[in-house]
Each structure stands twice: as structure tokens, then as C-alpha cells.
Amino acid sequence: MDILRKELNEVYASQSLQSETLPQAWVAETRSIADNFVRVTDGCAVITDASCDRCYVYSGNFGVLLGYSEEGPSSVEVDSSDEDAVYDRIHPEDLVDKRLLEYEFFKSVDKKDSEDKLHFIARCRLRMRDKHGVYRVVENSTQLIRLSPHGKIWLILCTYCLSSNTDAGDGIAPNIMNTKTGDIKYLSFGSRRAEILSAREKEVLMLIRDGKPSKQIADILGISIHTVNRHRQNIIEKLSVGNSIEAVTAATLMKLL
């Protein structure tokens, strides 16, 4: 149920980092920063390499609490640009807004001059499920930690720590701070969330939820079975699920209906 991954991957691809020579010593340097963060906070830190489909996940006892690691500090290299093992623990509703925040963050930072890109950090509050199935409130941040030699988005640091505020509140409280000026931009994704599925896709999905087969859905909506099936496929792709039943469950958890 990792929605909007395609859009984020397109942001990474637009950097055209394959045309640059990227110093691998910089990767080692940023991995060391993530490792040190975990040693200090006992939380979790992820370095994403936008030049390839890879990330580096470091976790302290927070990882043990999540069930991500068995004991003590750990680190793992993952052949994916997303920390799936961590994202799988995020409440589905919060994951939608976190993805929207990340997309807004990267799109806005990408427009900045190179000397300004490192001065922004996206922050939010998430509910993450621990190994006992209990949702914990977590403070999350995302920032660029290293630009490419040509000033493009390259190495990204994402951190997670248990929050002292156990009240999940209403939504993830997304914001983007300019760490140089102290300015904070508070965000709301209500309208963007509503646009993830089209009005017709929502109609089709609600009828699927009610147990209606494609022929009956076509008759109710006055469209062809081919169009119904096309909507089904679009919904499945948008919600990153395997079938229509999973799509109903995902959309309900994400509060998209």
C-alpha cells in the first residue's frame, strides 16, 4: 500500500545523476552520519541513494521495538530506493500523507539554488506499528544530506524517533522548515488526498466493496465492462495492491473513500 512511489521515483530520475561522476566517499560519509544519529538517539535512520535503487537502513532499539531487527543496533543495505521494512509499519492513512509531504518537499527543494537546497527539512508525526501490533507515535524528518557535484538531489536522510507526545492528534502535522531562516511552511493535503482516486474510480471501488460484479457495475454506471475493468486496473496500480479486494481494504484504511 505504498501510494505515490511512482511520482517520487520520477523526481529521482529527473536528476539525471547517471551523467555525473559521483564520489563514493560521500556515500560512506553520509552512512556514517546515519550511524552516528542512531547511536545518539537509539532511533532509526535511512540513507537513500537517488542515483540507484538502493538505501541503507540503520536502527537502534527502536528497530527492535518495531520488530525490524532482533536485538541492539543493526544496519542493512537494501536494493530499493524505499525503506519498505520501515514503511510497512506506518499506519496506511499516515503513509499517504507522508508520501504527499515527501513529494511536495522534493519538488519544492529541487527548484532552489544549489546553495539553498540543504537548508530545508520536512517533518511530520507518524503512527508506526510495533512488533506487538501497538501503534506508537513517531517523529519523522526528511532532508537532503549531500548534493551531487552538479548540485542535484542525491543522498537523502530520513530519521525516525519515538515521540514524547503519545497523542497522535489529527493527521501527521506536516511542515517544511528552512533551517537557515527559521521559516516554517505548514501543509495540508486534504484536497490532494481527495484527488488520488478520480470520482469515477471511487464510484467503481464503492460498488466493488458492495459486492457488485463488473457487468452490474457497468449497468449501474452506464459504461462498458471494458471501461469498468480499466478503472479496476488503474485503481490497483494507484494503490500498489494485487487485486480489487485488496484495493477496497487499502482505500478504506487510507480514508480515500
N, C-alpha and C positions, 0 to 999 in steps of 0.2 A: 504494500500500500504506500509506495514511495512516489507520490504525485509530484509533478513538475521537474522530475530529474532530467527529462529531455531538454527543457529550457535551460537548466543550469549547465548541462554538458555543452549546449550550443554557445553559451557565454565563454566557457573554457576554450572551445575550438576556435572561436573568433580571435583569440590572441595570437594564433599562428606561431606558436613557440617553436615549432619544428624548424623554422627558418633561422633560429638563433643557436649560438653555442652557449649552453647553459652550464656554468661551473658546478660540478657535482659536490665540491667542497661546501657550497652554500646549502645544499640539501642536508649534509651532515651537521652543519651549524644549526639549522632550524630544528633538526631532530633533537639536538642537544637541548635547545630551548624548551621543547615539549617535555623532554625527560626531566629537566630541572623543575618545570612547573608542577609536574606530578609529584616529585619528591617533596616539594614545599607544601602543596595543597592536599595531597592524597586523593586528588580528583582524577579526571581523565582528560587527555589532550590528543588531538589528531592533527597531523600534518598532511595536507592534501597537495599532491604534485599535479598542477593543472596541465603540465606538459605530457603527461601519460596517465594511463588508467591505474593509479596507484595511490595508496595512502598508508600512513604509519600511525598506529594506534598505541598510545601509552596510557596505562591505568595504574592507580594505586589501589587502596582498599575500596574505593568507590566501584572499581571494576569487579571486585569480589562481591560487593553488595548487589550489583546488577546481575551477577552470575556470568559475567563476561570472562572472568578469569577465576581460577580455583583458589589461589592464595597469593597474598602480597603483590608487590609491583610486577608488572608484566609489560611486554612490548611485542607487537606483531606487525609484520608488513603484509598488506592486503592488496591483491590485484584488482582493485576497484577504486574509482575516484570518490566513493562514498563509504563512510564508516557504517556499513549495513548492520553489523552486530550491535552497534550503539543505537542506530536509528530504529531498529526493530523494537527497542524498549520505549520509544517515545509514544505517548498517547496519540492515536491516529488523528484526532482533531487538532492537537498541537503541532503535529508534523506538517499538516497543510500550511499553517501559518508560519512555521519556521522556514519552510521552503519558499514561501512568498517573501519573507524577510530576506533570506539569502539572495533571492533573485533581485529584489529591489536594491540590496546593498551592492552587489557586484555590478549591476547595470549603472548605478549612480557613481560608484567609485571609478569605474572604467572611463568615465568622461572627464575625470580630474587630470590635472597635470601630474607628471611622474613624481614630482617632489611632494605632492599633497596626498597621494594615494594611501600612504602608510599611516596617515593621521586619523583614519576612520575605523570605528569598531561597531559592529552590530551586536545588540544584546537583547536577551529575552529570558522569560521564565517558562520552564517546561515541566510537564509531568512525565516521569520515567518510571517504568515498572521494574521493581527489584526482583530478585530470584524467588521471593515468596509471593509474588503477584500483587504486591502493595505498590501503589503509585506514590513516588517521592517527588517533592518539588526541587527542581534543579536550576541553578543559574547557568546560562549558556552565553558564550560570546564567540564571535567570528571576526577575524581580521586578516589582512594581508601581512605576512611576516617578511617576505622577500619578493621584490620585483625582478623580472628578467633584466639582463643588461640593457635592453631597449625600453625598459620601463613598463613592461606588460605584467598583467596578473600572472603570477607563477606559483609561489608557495603560500599556502593558506593555513592559518592556525585556528582550530576550533576547540574550545575548552568547555568542560562540564564540571560543576561542583555542587555538592548538596547545599541547598539554601537554608538559612536560619529561619526563613519565613515559611512555615508549613501550610499556609493558606494559599491554595492555588489561585484564588481570585477569579476574575473573569477574563479569560484569554491569556495570551503569553506576554502581554505588555511589551511589544516590540519597539525598539528605538535604535537610532544610529547616532553615535556621538562623534564629534570632531574633537579629538584629544588635544589638539593644538589650541583651539579657541574655547573649548568647553561647551560649544553649542550642541544642543540635543534636538534631534528631529523625532517626534513621536508619531508612530504609524498606526493605521487601522486598515484591516484587509477585508472588511465586511462586503464591500461591493465587488472586489476582485474574487473573493471566495465564491460569491453568488454566480460568477461568470465562468467558473471552471467547467461546469456542465451547462450546455445550452438548455433553453426552455423545453425544446422537443426531447432532448436526451433525458431530462428529468421526468417528462411525461412517460416515456418508454420505460424508464427504470422503475417508476412507481407502479406501472402496470405489471412489470415482471415481478415486483415484490408482492403484488396481489395474486400471483399465480397464473396470469394470463399467458397463453402461448402466442407465438408470433402472428399466426393467422388472425386471432381475435384482436390482438393489439393493432394490426393493420386495419381491421374493420372499424375499430373504435376511433382511431385517429384519422381514418380516411386516406391512408397511404399504402404503398405496396409492401409486400413481405420483404422484398429486396431492400427497401428503404429501412424497414424495421431492423433487419439483420445488419445493415450498415451502421445504424445507430448503436446496436449492441456492441459491435466491434470497436467503434470509436470510444464508447464508454469504458470497455475493458482496457483499451490502450491508455486512456487518460488516467485510470485509477491503478494501473500496473497490477492487474489481477488476472486470474486464469480463466474465469468464466462469469456468466451473468449473475449467478447466485453469490459469488464472492464480491461482485460489484455492488450488489444490494447491501451486503454486510459492510463493505468498506465505506460506501457513501453514507450509510446511516451513522457509522462511528465518526466519520469526518463531519457530520452535520451539513452535508451538501444538499440534502433533500428538504 
